[in-house]
């Protein structure tokens, strides 16, 4: 009898342990404050801005109430991060929706991600970003936007793509009309990949070509006014890269504002509701300060 009970115990315990492990593994990860907002948002529409092979790439468009094609509204284009290899437009929906509420056309961008099986690299990410701004400019009258009042923003690798849109002439999709400038009116870079040297992010993956798409190493006169929000304790995209970019921008005679969050880690503003709200206020202030302004003054 003892032997039978012991055998039964040996059989039941592993099953119980396995079941418990499965239950633990299935427990959903809590959503951060920005993701909690994003889950309940949907764009007004999705617009295909580029087709590569059989892949259609879309802009997720958030239009303000009463928007018409005849409008000439400012546009806030935002690009998700994910190390060039992951992420989705929904991550940045709250930014696009925030600017929709303030009267702009907000857009969250889909772009190709780095995949060896598809032979896509960060260079393709850059090409898609540049294509997107060209699309906005050439279709401005259909989208109801002002082609001269486009701000491009992005977080982490999305911040890299945003900077690349303004900086990397020559890294364009084959056959694209490059007579249309991809340079926007302003850049808003959130904890961006801004230095791809060995001191920054992505150097090993980019190999010998790292300098071709390192924003900090391509600053020149005429780069659009730029706002950077970056944590000083960022272990992923080191803060010193943002400092270097800021210094190079000012040396070249460009406007650059670097707002440091002391002790902030990578993506700090996405994980705290108060810091997210503060970041939006900082971006709003910057957009209102531009000439011409991309955001209307605060009504008193």
C-alpha positions in Angstrom: 0.0 0.0 0.0 2.8 2.4 0.9 4.5 1.7 -2.4 1.3 2.4 -4.3 0.8 5.7 -2.4 4.4 6.7 -3.0 4.2 6.0 -6.7 1.0 8.0 -6.9 2.7 10.9 -5.0 5.6 10.9 -7.5 3.1 11.0 -10.4 0.9 13.8 -9.0 3.6 16.2 -7.7 5.4 16.8 -11.0 2.0 17.4 -12.7 1.0 19.9 -9.9 4.4 21.7 -10.3 4.1 21.8 -14.0 0.5 23.2 -13.8 1.7 25.8 -11.3 4.6 26.8 -13.6 2.2 27.2 -16.5 -0.1 29.4 -14.4 2.8 31.6 -13.4 4.1 31.8 -17.0 0.7 33.0 -18.2 0.4 35.8 -15.7 0.2 39.0 -17.8 2.8 41.7 -17.3 1.3 44.9 -15.9 0.9 47.7 -18.4 2.9 50.8 -17.8 1.0 54.1 -17.7 1.5 55.0 -21.3 0.5 51.5 -22.5 -2.6 51.7 -20.3 -3.6 54.8 -22.3 -2.7 53.2 -25.7 -4.8 50.1 -25.2 -8.0 52.2 -25.4 -7.0 54.3 -28.5 -7.6 53.7 -32.1 -6.6 55.9 -35.1 -9.0 57.8 -37.3 -7.7 55.8 -40.2 -4.6 54.0 -41.6 -2.9 55.3 -44.7 -0.4 53.2 -46.8 2.6 55.4 -47.4 4.9 52.9 -49.0 4.9 49.4 -50.4 8.0 47.2 -50.5 7.5 44.0 -52.3 4.2 42.7 -50.9 4.5 44.6 -47.7 2.3 47.7 -47.2 3.6 50.1 -44.6 1.0 52.3 -42.8 0.7 55.6 -41.0 -1.8 55.4 -38.1 -3.5 58.7 -38.4 -5.2 60.6 -35.6 -7.3 63.5 -37.0 -8.7 66.3 -34.9 -12.4 66.8 -34.6 -13.8 68.5 -37.7 -10.7 67.9 -39.7 -10.9 68.4 -43.5 -8.6 67.8 -46.4 -8.6 71.5 -47.1 -7.1 72.2 -43.7 -3.4 73.1 -43.3 -2.7 71.8 -39.9 0.6 71.1 -38.3 1.6 67.4 -38.0 3.2 65.4 -35.3 4.7 62.2 -36.6 6.0 59.8 -33.9 8.0 56.7 -34.3 8.2 53.8 -31.8 11.3 52.2 -30.5 12.4 48.6 -30.0 16.1 48.5 -30.9 15.2 48.5 -34.6 13.9 45.0 -34.3 10.7 45.1 -32.3 7.8 47.4 -31.3 4.6 48.6 -32.9 2.8 51.9 -33.7 0.4 51.4 -30.8 3.2 52.1 -28.3 3.2 55.8 -29.4 -0.6 56.2 -29.9 -0.9 58.4 -26.7 1.5 61.0 -28.2 -0.3 61.1 -31.5 -3.7 61.3 -29.7 -2.4 64.1 -27.4 -1.6 66.3 -30.4 -4.8 65.4 -32.1 -6.6 66.8 -29.1 -4.5 70.0 -29.5 -5.6 70.5 -33.1 -2.7 68.8 -35.0 -2.8 65.7 -37.1 -1.0 63.1 -35.0 0.6 60.1 -36.7 2.2 56.9 -35.3 4.4 55.2 -37.9 4.8 51.6 -38.9 8.2 50.8 -40.5 10.2 47.7 -41.4 12.0 46.0 -38.5 15.4 44.4 -38.6 15.1 40.8 -39.6 17.8 38.6 -41.0 15.2 36.4 -42.7 14.0 39.4 -44.7 17.4 41.0 -45.0 16.3 44.2 -43.3 18.6 46.2 -41.2 18.5 49.6 -39.4 19.3 51.1 -42.8 15.8 50.0 -44.0 14.3 51.6 -40.8 16.0 54.9 -41.8 14.7 54.6 -45.4 11.2 54.1 -44.3 11.3 57.1 -42.0 12.6 59.3 -44.8 9.9 57.9 -47.2 7.2 58.7 -44.6 8.0 62.4 -44.4 8.3 62.7 -48.2 4.8 61.1 -48.4 3.4 63.6 -45.9 4.8 66.5 -48.0 3.6 65.2 -51.4 0.2 64.3 -50.0 -0.3 67.3 -47.7 -3.3 68.6 -49.6 -5.0 65.2 -49.2 -4.1 64.8 -45.6 -5.0 68.4 -44.6 -1.6 69.2 -43.2 1.0 72.0 -43.7 4.1 70.5 -45.3 6.2 73.2 -43.7 5.0 72.4 -40.2 5.9 68.8 -39.6 7.5 67.7 -36.3 9.1 64.3 -36.2 9.5 62.5 -32.9 10.6 59.1 -31.7 11.7 57.1 -28.7 14.9 55.1 -28.5 15.5 53.5 -31.9 12.5 55.5 -33.1 14.4 58.6 -32.0 17.3 57.4 -34.1 15.0 57.1 -37.1 13.5 60.6 -36.4 17.0 62.1 -36.4 18.0 60.1 -39.5 15.1 61.6 -41.4 16.7 65.0 -41.1 20.4 64.0 -41.3 21.1 61.1 -43.6 20.9 62.3 -47.2 21.6 59.4 -49.6 20.1 56.7 -47.4 16.9 56.5 -49.4 14.7 53.9 -51.0 15.7 53.2 -54.6 13.7 55.0 -57.1 12.2 57.5 -54.6 11.9 61.1 -55.6 14.7 62.6 -53.5 14.0 66.1 -54.9 11.4 66.2 -52.2 13.2 67.0 -48.9 12.6 64.7 -46.0 13.8 67.3 -43.5 11.0 68.2 -41.1 10.4 71.5 -39.3 11.5 70.1 -35.9 12.7 67.1 -34.1 11.6 65.8 -30.7 13.9 63.0 -29.6 13.0 60.8 -26.6 16.0 58.9 -25.0 17.2 58.4 -28.6 19.9 56.2 -30.1 22.0 59.2 -31.0 25.5 57.7 -31.1 26.2 54.4 -32.7 29.9 54.4 -31.9 31.4 51.9 -29.4 30.5 54.5 -26.7 26.8 54.4 -27.7 24.3 51.8 -28.9 24.2 49.4 -31.8 27.9 49.5 -32.8 28.4 45.7 -32.9 25.3 45.2 -35.0 26.1 47.9 -37.5 29.8 46.9 -37.8 32.0 48.9 -40.0 29.1 51.0 -41.3 28.2 52.4 -37.9 29.3 55.9 -38.7 27.0 56.1 -41.7 24.0 56.3 -39.5 25.3 57.8 -36.3 23.4 61.1 -35.7 26.0 62.6 -33.4 28.6 62.2 -36.2 26.5 63.8 -38.9 25.5 67.2 -37.4 25.8 70.1 -39.8 24.4 73.6 -40.1 20.7 73.7 -41.0 19.5 70.8 -38.9 16.0 71.6 -37.6 15.4 72.8 -34.1 15.7 69.8 -31.8 14.4 68.9 -28.3 16.0 65.9 -26.5 14.6 64.3 -23.4 17.0 61.9 -21.8 17.7 60.2 -18.5 21.2 60.7 -17.0 21.4 57.1 -15.9 20.3 55.5 -19.1 22.3 52.2 -19.5 20.9 51.5 -23.0 21.4 54.7 -24.9 24.1 56.5 -22.8 23.3 60.1 -21.8 26.7 61.2 -22.9 25.6 60.6 -26.5 22.8 63.1 -26.1 25.3 65.6 -24.6 27.6 65.1 -27.6 24.8 65.6 -30.1 23.7 68.8 -28.2 27.3 70.1 -28.3 27.7 69.4 -32.0 24.3 71.0 -32.8 25.3 74.2 -31.0 28.7 74.3 -32.6 27.0 74.1 -36.0 24.7 77.0 -35.1 21.6 74.9 -34.7 19.0 75.2 -32.0 19.1 72.2 -29.6 17.5 71.9 -26.1 18.6 68.9 -24.0 16.4 68.4 -21.0 18.0 65.9 -18.6 16.1 63.8 -16.1 18.5 63.2 -13.3 18.9 59.5 -12.5 16.4 58.6 -15.3 16.8 55.2 -16.9 16.0 54.2 -20.5 12.4 55.2 -21.4 11.9 56.8 -18.0 9.0 58.9 -19.1 7.0 55.9 -20.3 6.9 54.2 -16.9 5.6 57.0 -14.7 2.4 58.9 -15.3 3.7 62.1 -13.7 6.9 62.1 -15.8 4.9 61.3 -19.0 2.6 64.3 -18.3 5.7 66.5 -17.7 7.3 65.3 -20.9 4.2 66.3 -22.9 4.3 69.8 -21.3 8.0 70.1 -22.2 7.3 69.1 -25.8 4.3 71.4 -26.0 6.4 74.4 -24.8 9.0 73.6 -27.4 6.5 73.3 -30.3 5.0 76.7 -29.3 8.4 78.3 -29.3 9.1 77.5 -32.9 8.9 80.0 -35.8 6.3 79.5 -37.1 4.8 77.7 -34.1 3.6 74.2 -34.5 1.3 74.5 -31.6 -1.1 77.4 -30.8 -0.3 79.5 -27.7 -2.1 78.5 -24.5 -5.4 80.3 -24.2 -5.6 82.5 -21.2 
